[in-house]
Amino acid sequence: MQNMQALNKRHDTAEDLLSVVKTMKAMAAANIREYERAEESLMYYNQGIALAFRGLLRHYRAKNRVRKKNVRWMTGIVVLGSDQGMNGPFNDRIAGHTVQTLNRQGIARSDLLTLCVGQRARDRLESEGISVQEYLPVPGSPADITPSVQQTITVMDLWDSRHTISRIMMIYNQHLAGAAYEPCTKRLLPLDRKWLKEITSGPWPSRRVPTFRMDADRLFSLLVRHYLFSSVFQALAESLASENAARLAAMQGAERNIKEKIDELKNRYQQLRQTSITEELLEVVAGFNALKKRTS
C-alpha cells in the first residue's frame, strides 16, 4: 500500500511539473513572435537608411581610413547571450562560435575588446580564455531593446576614443524558424563596401533627385550611427527570439520526457494495484477454503 501511495504522489508531482512546462512552452512561443514583430518594425527604417546612403553616395565618396604603422590595432566584438537558464546549449553554442571566429580570422586574445550581453554567456567566454571588459544585462522585453542598443553604441564610442579600432563585429544566435536557430557573425564596422556598392547601384525610386545641404562628412557619420542602431537592434531581437526558441526546444524535450515518465508511473501503479487485488483474492479464497475444511 505504501508503494502505491508513493507512486500516486510521484504521479501527481509529475502532472504538476507538466503543467508548468506547458506554460513555459506557451510563453516562449509567444515571446518569439513578439521579438519577430520588433525586428519586422525595422523594415521601413532600414529602407530609409539605405535610400539616404544611396542619395549621399551619388555625390560623396567615403574616405578610406589610413592604417597607421607601429600602432596596436584592436578588434571589438559584441557577444549576445542570455542571463537565464533552461535554454539548452544556447550559450555554449555562441561561446563556441566566438572561439571559432577568432581562430579563423587570426585575432589574438590580447588585441581583443569584448562586450558581452548576458551573464551566462560571459561565464562561458571567460572559461574559454576570452576576457570580457564590458557587460550588459539582457533586455527583458521588446521595449527594453532600445536602451540596450544605446548602451552598446556608447561602449563602441568609448572603444573608439580610447583605442585604435580596426573592426567591430557582433556574434549572436540568429533565429531561423520555430525552435531552430544558429550562431552567426556580422561585421558592423567598417561598413561593408559590397553592401554600399549594392545600394548605390540601384535606380532612385522617384523623379526627384536627392540633395543635401549639411556637411557631407557629418551627414555620413550620422547615417553610420543610424545604421549601427538598426544593426544592433536587429541582432538583439534575433538573439532574444533565438533564446526563446532554445527554451521552447528544451521545454518540448522536457514535456516529452515527463509524459513518458507519467505513462511509466501509471503502468507501475496499475501493476501494483493488480498485484494487490490478486493477493486479496488469494487471501479470500484461502480463508474460504480454511473455513470449509473446519466446517466439514
C-alpha positions in Angstrom: 0.0 0.0 0.0 2.9 2.4 0.8 4.4 1.8 -2.6 1.1 2.6 -4.3 0.8 5.8 -2.2 4.4 6.8 -3.1 3.7 6.2 -6.8 0.5 8.1 -6.7 2.3 11.1 -5.1 5.1 10.9 -7.8 2.4 10.8 -10.5 0.7 14.0 -9.1 4.1 15.8 -8.9 4.8 14.9 -12.5 1.4 16.2 -13.6 2.1 19.5 -11.8 5.5 19.7 -13.4 4.0 19.0 -16.8 1.6 21.9 -16.3 4.5 24.2 -15.6 6.4 23.1 -18.6 3.4 23.6 -20.9 3.0 27.2 -19.5 6.7 27.9 -20.1 6.4 26.4 -23.6 3.5 28.7 -24.4 5.3 31.8 -23.0 8.4 31.0 -25.1 6.3 30.7 -28.3 4.5 34.0 -27.6 7.9 35.7 -26.8 9.3 34.5 -30.1 6.5 36.2 -32.0 6.9 39.5 -30.0 10.6 39.7 -30.9 9.9 38.9 -34.5 7.5 41.8 -34.6 10.1 44.0 -33.1 12.5 43.1 -35.8 9.9 43.5 -38.5 9.2 47.0 -37.3 12.7 48.0 -38.6 11.8 47.2 -42.2 10.9 50.8 -43.3 13.6 52.3 -41.1 16.2 50.2 -42.8 14.8 51.1 -46.2 15.1 54.8 -45.3 18.7 54.4 -44.2 19.6 52.6 -47.4 17.9 55.4 -49.5 19.8 58.0 -47.5 23.1 56.3 -48.2 22.2 56.0 -51.8 21.3 59.6 -52.2 24.5 60.7 -50.3 26.9 58.4 -52.1 25.8 59.6 -55.5 27.7 62.9 -54.8 30.1 61.9 -52.0 32.8 59.3 -51.6 33.5 57.9 -48.2 37.1 58.4 -47.0 39.3 55.3 -46.5 40.8 55.1 -43.1 44.6 55.1 -43.4 46.1 52.2 -41.5 48.9 53.6 -39.3 52.1 51.8 -38.9 53.5 50.8 -35.5 50.1 51.2 -33.9 48.3 48.5 -32.0 45.0 47.9 -33.8 42.3 46.4 -31.7 39.2 44.3 -32.6 35.9 44.9 -30.8 33.3 42.1 -30.5 29.8 42.3 -29.1 28.6 38.8 -28.0 24.9 38.3 -27.3 23.9 35.6 -24.8 21.4 35.1 -22.0 21.0 35.8 -18.3 18.5 33.0 -17.7 18.8 29.2 -18.0 16.6 26.4 -19.3 17.6 27.2 -22.9 19.7 24.1 -23.7 23.1 24.8 -25.4 22.2 28.4 -26.3 25.2 30.0 -24.5 27.6 27.1 -25.2 26.9 27.4 -29.0 27.5 31.1 -29.0 30.7 30.8 -27.0 32.0 28.0 -29.3 31.2 30.1 -32.4 33.0 33.1 -30.9 36.2 31.0 -30.4 35.9 29.6 -33.9 35.5 33.1 -35.4 38.5 34.5 -33.5 40.7 31.5 -34.5 39.5 31.6 -38.2 40.3 35.3 -38.5 43.5 35.1 -36.6 42.5 37.6 -33.9 44.8 37.4 -30.8 43.1 37.5 -27.4 45.5 40.3 -26.4 44.1 42.5 -29.3 40.5 42.0 -28.3 37.9 44.2 -26.7 34.8 42.3 -25.7 31.3 43.5 -24.7 29.1 40.6 -23.6 25.3 40.9 -23.1 24.2 38.1 -20.7 25.9 36.8 -17.6 25.7 33.1 -18.6 27.4 33.9 -21.9 30.0 35.9 -20.1 30.9 32.9 -17.9 31.2 30.7 -21.0 33.5 33.2 -22.7 35.8 33.6 -19.7 36.0 29.8 -19.3 37.3 29.8 -22.9 40.0 32.3 -22.0 38.3 35.4 -23.5 38.5 38.4 -21.3 35.2 40.4 -21.1 35.8 44.1 -20.4 32.2 45.3 -20.7 29.0 43.6 -19.6 25.3 44.5 -20.1 22.2 42.6 -18.9 19.9 41.1 -21.4 16.7 43.1 -22.3 13.7 41.7 -20.6 11.2 42.8 -23.2 10.9 44.4 -26.7 10.6 47.8 -25.0 14.0 47.3 -23.3 15.9 46.7 -26.6 16.3 50.4 -27.5 18.0 51.3 -24.2 20.3 48.3 -24.6 21.2 49.4 -28.2 22.1 52.9 -26.9 24.3 51.4 -24.2 26.0 49.2 -26.7 26.8 52.1 -29.1 28.1 54.1 -26.1 30.6 51.3 -25.4 31.6 51.4 -29.0 32.2 55.1 -28.8 34.4 54.6 -25.7 36.4 51.9 -27.6 36.9 54.4 -30.5 38.1 57.2 -28.2 40.5 55.0 -26.1 41.9 52.6 -28.7 42.7 52.3 -32.4 39.9 50.1 -33.7 40.3 48.1 -36.9 36.8 46.4 -36.8 33.8 45.7 -34.7 31.8 42.5 -35.0 28.6 41.2 -33.5 28.3 37.5 -32.6 24.8 36.2 -31.8 22.3 33.4 -32.4 20.1 34.0 -35.4 16.5 32.8 -35.3 15.6 30.6 -38.2 12.1 29.2 -37.7 10.1 27.6 -34.8 12.6 26.3 -32.3 15.6 26.4 -34.7 18.5 28.9 -34.5 22.2 29.1 -35.5 25.1 31.3 -34.4 26.3 33.9 -36.9 28.8 36.8 -37.1 28.0 40.2 -38.5 30.6 42.9 -39.2 29.4 46.4 -38.1 32.5 48.5 -38.8 34.0 49.3 -41.1 30.9 49.3 -43.4 30.7 46.6 -45.9 31.9 48.1 -49.3 30.0 45.4 -51.2 26.7 46.5 -49.4 27.4 50.2 -50.1 28.0 49.4 -53.8 24.8 47.4 -54.0 22.6 50.2 -52.5 24.2 52.9 -54.7 23.9 50.9 -57.9 20.1 50.7 -57.9 17.8 53.3 -59.5 16.3 56.1 -57.5 12.7 55.4 -56.7 11.3 58.8 -57.8 11.9 61.5 -60.3 13.2 64.0 -57.7 16.9 63.9 -57.4 18.1 63.7 -53.8 20.1 66.6 -52.4 21.5 67.7 -49.0 22.8 70.9 -47.5 24.8 69.9 -44.4 28.4 68.9 -44.4 28.8 65.6 -46.3 31.2 64.1 -43.7 28.8 65.0 -40.9 25.9 63.5 -42.7 27.8 60.3 -43.5 28.7 60.0 -39.8 25.0 60.4 -38.8 23.9 57.8 -41.2 26.5 55.4 -39.9 25.1 55.8 -36.4 21.6 55.1 -37.7 22.9 52.0 -39.4 24.6 50.9 -36.2 21.4 51.4 -34.3 19.4 49.4 -36.8 22.0 46.6 -36.9 22.4 46.2 -33.1 18.6 46.4 -32.6 18.1 43.6 -35.2 20.8 41.5 -33.6 19.3 41.8 -30.1 15.8 41.0 -31.4 17.2 37.9 -33.2 19.2 36.8 -30.2 16.2 37.1 -27.9 14.0 35.3 -30.3 16.6 32.5 -30.5 16.9 32.3 -26.7 13.1 31.7 -26.5 13.4 29.2 -29.4 16.1 27.4 -27.5 13.8 27.4 -24.4 10.9 26.2 -26.5 13.0 23.3 -27.7 14.1 22.5 -24.2 10.5 22.6 -22.9 9.4 20.3 -25.8 12.0 17.8 -24.8 11.0 18.1 -21.1 7.4 17.7 -22.0 8.1 14.5 -23.9 10.2 13.1 -21.1 7.6 13.9 -18.4 4.8 12.3 -20.4 6.9 9.2 -20.8 7.5 9.2 -17.0 3.8 9.7 -16.3 3.0 6.7 -18.5 5.6 4.6 -16.7 4.2 5.6 -13.3 0.7 4.8 -14.4 1.8 1.3 -15.6 3.7 0.6 -12.4 0.7 1.8 -10.3 -1.7 -0.4 -12.3 0.6 -3.4 -11.9 0.9 -2.9 -8.2 -2.8 -2.4 -7.9 -3.5 -5.6 -9.9 -1.0 -7.5 -7.7 -2.7 -6.1 -4.6 -6.1 -7.2 -5.8 -4.8 -10.6 -6.7 -3.2 -11.1 -3.3 -6.5 -10.0 -1.6 -8.4 -12.5 -3.8 -6.0 -15.3 -2.9 -6.4 -14.5 0.8 -10.2 -14.6 0.5 -10.0 -17.9 -1.3 -7.5 -19.3 1.2 -9.8 -18.2 4.1 -12.8 -19.7 2.5 -11.1 -23.0 2.0 -9.9 -23.0 5.6 -13.5 -22.3 6.9 -14.8 -25.1 4.5 -12.3 -27.6 5.9 -13.1 -26.6 9.5 -16.9 -26.9 8.9 -16.6 -30.3 7.2 
